[in-house]
Amino acid sequence: MAVKLKELQQKFETAVDLYQNDGSEEVARITWLKALQSLGTQLNYGITPYEREWDILIVLDACRYDLFTENAPRHQIYDRFLDIEPIYSCASTSLEWMKKSFSNNIKQTQNTFYITANGFVNELDSTHFFDVENVYEYGIDPDFNIVPPEPVTNAALYHYRNSSASKYIIHYAPPHAPFLHCPGKYDSINGNSQNVWDGLRKNKYCVNDVWEDYGQNLLNVLDHVEILLDNMSGKIAITSDHGNAIGEWGIYGHPGYVPIPDIKRVPWIETEGLDLNTYDTNPEDIRSDKELDDQEVEEHLQDLGYML
């Protein structure tokens, strides 16, 4: 795979040199992306969650392995992690991850309660799961157009305490952009997360600043991972569906079916839950009447950089 990527990169650099002469660098960039995606449909490497053992799986959307290992030790929960290792995800974007993780694992998904902040769950057949709680439909923060951690934590613990499912997947939106602690930065008003990656590619933003805010967004969601570990029992795994490229191979963000290792390398953490019952849930905040129609869902996914 590395040889094929090197060959493609050489072709990309040659194309950029040629297109720059007539002002068409963007054409070269898109051509390079399409070439990578074509390769990615053939190089289907990486693992799915059901290839590992767990009772509860916590998914931190768009979390690179190196982002985790650099920032997680700053959080008090880090000492509770029993094992941390890099794995390669089966995907480079959320919908690709869902399809590859769930489509061929019906026996396992039938016993799995999926609580998620990711709107792509609407593309799945919910009858294949024990149940699905789409927090995306009612939990979006209107200032960010993304679901903050709180409603996901609330829904996850409510269903954990009131359901008979044997497995649970809890899918948070952070550290996926927009970064919740710095509203408006990176032109992220109304939640257009793609602005940060486009701005980074165009040298509008400093990569060190983006990396720092990306890491802070991870630290914030780890507060809620800690709540889950204090209120659920069993074998708990923490991972991500994909990462983000920050310029590697000329790519920024996480386009679908791109086989770049920097996007697909994610953490796999194993630990045990304590179930200390330290968190009170609010059932009135779950499945409220304020649900999004299909057009609103599409608009939000576009803001998150998934639908271009």
Secondary structure, DSSP 8 states (H G I E B T S, - for coil): -HHHHHHHHHHHHHHHHHHHTTT-HHHHHHHHHHHHHHHHTT---SB-GGGS--SEEEEETT--HHHHHHHGGGSGGGGG-SEEEEEEBS-SSHHHHHHHHHTT-HHHHTTEEEEES-GGGGGS-GGGSSEEEEGGGT--BTTTTB--HHHHHHHHHHHHHH---SEEEEEE-TTSSS-TTSTTGGG-GGG-THHHHHHHHTTSS-HHHHHHHHHHHHHHHHHHHHHHHHH-EEEEEEE-S---EESGGG-EE--TT---HHHHEEEEEEEEEE--------GGGSS-S----HHHHHHHHHHTTS--
